[in-house]
Amino acid sequence: MGRKEKLVLLIPALWGCVFDIAITAIHQPASYWNGDLSAANEANPIGAFFMRNHVSGFFIISGIWIMLVCTLGYYLPRRISRIFLLFVLMVHSVGASTWLLNEYGFWYVIVFNLFNAVLFSAVQDKVGKHVQRIPDLADEGE
């Protein structure tokens, strides 16, 4: 798989990360941004820890996470990378969906997750057309 295909495969996972980070930041109470770190509203215990220790902690941990996703998604073996990137998209879809459900309603969650599924599928199809199929272990018996 070439460099371009590896980078394209990162798109859905990074989209999920950025959307989740953005909606989390947007819906923090004003008191948090005004310095009351105890007002941080974050379900992820790692993110919550950083948010409760410094107002920029949220952005620091988010930046580290995005760099980790890019690095692992790019350099892991193809099969493991695809599983990891799907996992990242799924967990950020769940995280963002909690905000969407509470702030906007059920149908926003449905549309958001449909969009994510279509994006993931489209990227897989695009990359699949440019990559020679590598047989799975299950194919060896055929």
C-alpha positions as CSV (number, residue, x, y, z in Angstrom):
1,M,0.0,0.0,0.0
2,G,1.4,3.4,-1.0
3,R,1.8,6.5,1.1
4,K,-1.3,8.2,-0.4
5,E,-3.5,5.2,0.4
6,K,-2.3,5.1,4.0
7,L,-3.0,8.8,4.4
8,V,-6.5,8.5,2.9
9,L,-7.3,5.6,5.4
10,L,-6.7,8.1,8.2
11,I,-9.5,10.4,7.1
12,P,-12.5,8.8,8.8
13,A,-10.7,8.3,12.1
14,L,-9.4,11.9,12.1
15,W,-12.8,13.2,11.2
16,G,-14.3,11.4,14.2
17,C,-11.6,12.7,16.5
18,V,-11.9,16.3,15.3
19,F,-15.7,16.3,15.5
20,D,-15.7,14.8,19.0
21,I,-13.1,17.3,20.2
22,A,-14.9,20.2,18.7
23,I,-18.3,19.4,20.1
24,T,-16.8,18.7,23.5
25,A,-15.1,22.1,23.5
26,I,-18.2,23.9,22.2
27,H,-20.3,22.5,25.0
28,Q,-18.1,23.1,27.9
29,P,-19.7,25.5,30.3
30,A,-18.6,29.2,30.2
31,S,-17.3,28.8,33.8
32,Y,-14.8,26.2,32.6
33,W,-13.4,28.6,30.0
34,N,-13.3,31.3,32.6
35,G,-11.0,29.3,34.8
36,D,-13.3,27.0,36.9
37,L,-11.6,23.8,36.0
38,S,-13.9,21.8,38.2
39,A,-16.7,22.6,35.8
40,A,-15.1,20.4,33.0
41,N,-17.6,18.1,31.5
42,E,-15.8,15.1,30.0
43,A,-16.6,11.4,30.3
44,N,-13.1,10.1,29.2
45,P,-11.1,9.9,32.5
46,I,-7.8,10.8,30.7
47,G,-9.3,13.8,29.1
48,A,-11.1,14.8,32.3
49,F,-7.8,14.6,34.2
50,F,-6.1,17.0,31.8
51,M,-9.0,19.3,31.6
52,R,-9.2,19.6,35.4
53,N,-5.5,20.4,35.7
54,H,-5.2,23.2,33.1
55,V,-7.6,25.0,30.8
56,S,-5.3,24.1,27.8
57,G,-5.1,20.5,29.0
58,F,-8.0,19.5,26.7
59,F,-6.1,20.8,23.7
60,I,-2.8,19.2,24.7
61,I,-4.3,15.8,25.2
62,S,-6.3,16.1,22.0
63,G,-3.2,17.0,20.0
64,I,-1.2,14.1,21.5
65,W,-4.1,11.8,20.7
66,I,-4.4,13.0,17.1
67,M,-0.6,12.5,16.6
68,L,-0.8,9.0,18.1
69,V,-3.7,8.1,15.8
70,C,-1.8,9.3,12.8
71,T,1.4,7.5,13.7
72,L,-0.3,4.2,14.6
73,G,-2.7,4.4,11.7
74,Y,0.1,5.0,9.3
75,Y,2.8,2.6,10.5
76,L,0.9,-0.4,11.9
77,P,0.5,-3.4,9.6
78,R,-2.4,-2.9,7.2
79,R,-4.9,-5.2,8.9
80,I,-4.1,-4.0,12.4
81,S,-4.2,-0.4,11.2
82,R,-7.6,-0.8,9.6
83,I,-9.0,-2.3,12.9
84,F,-7.4,0.5,14.9
85,L,-8.7,3.2,12.7
86,L,-12.2,1.8,12.7
87,F,-12.0,1.5,16.5
88,V,-11.0,5.2,16.7
89,L,-13.9,6.2,14.5
90,M,-16.3,4.2,16.5
91,V,-15.3,5.4,20.0
92,H,-15.3,9.0,18.9
93,S,-18.7,8.5,17.2
94,V,-20.0,7.3,20.6
95,G,-18.4,10.2,22.4
96,A,-19.7,12.8,20.0
97,S,-23.1,11.0,19.9
98,T,-23.6,11.6,23.7
99,W,-23.2,15.3,23.1
100,L,-25.5,15.3,20.0
101,L,-28.2,13.3,21.8
102,N,-28.2,15.6,24.9
103,E,-27.9,18.9,23.1
104,Y,-29.6,18.3,19.7
105,G,-31.7,15.1,19.8
106,F,-31.9,11.6,18.5
107,W,-32.0,12.3,14.7
108,Y,-28.7,14.2,14.8
109,V,-27.1,11.1,16.3
110,I,-28.6,9.0,13.5
111,V,-27.4,11.3,10.7
112,F,-24.0,11.7,12.2
113,N,-23.4,8.0,12.5
114,L,-24.8,7.4,9.0
115,F,-22.4,10.0,7.6
116,N,-19.5,8.2,9.5
117,A,-20.5,4.8,8.0
118,V,-20.7,6.2,4.5
119,L,-17.4,8.0,4.9
120,F,-15.7,4.9,6.2
121,S,-17.1,2.8,3.4
122,A,-16.2,5.3,0.7
123,V,-12.6,5.5,1.9
124,Q,-12.3,1.7,2.1
125,D,-13.7,1.4,-1.4
126,K,-11.4,4.1,-2.8
127,V,-8.3,2.6,-1.2
128,G,-9.4,-0.9,-2.1
129,K,-9.4,0.0,-5.8
130,H,-5.7,1.1,-5.6
131,V,-4.4,-1.8,-3.5
132,Q,-3.7,-5.3,-4.7
133,R,-5.7,-7.7,-2.6
134,I,-3.6,-9.4,0.0
135,P,-5.1,-12.8,0.9
136,D,-6.3,-13.3,4.4
137,L,-5.3,-16.4,6.4
138,A,-8.8,-17.8,5.8
139,D,-8.1,-17.8,2.0
140,E,-5.2,-20.3,2.4
141,G,-7.6,-23.2,2.6
142,E,-9.3,-22.4,-0.8
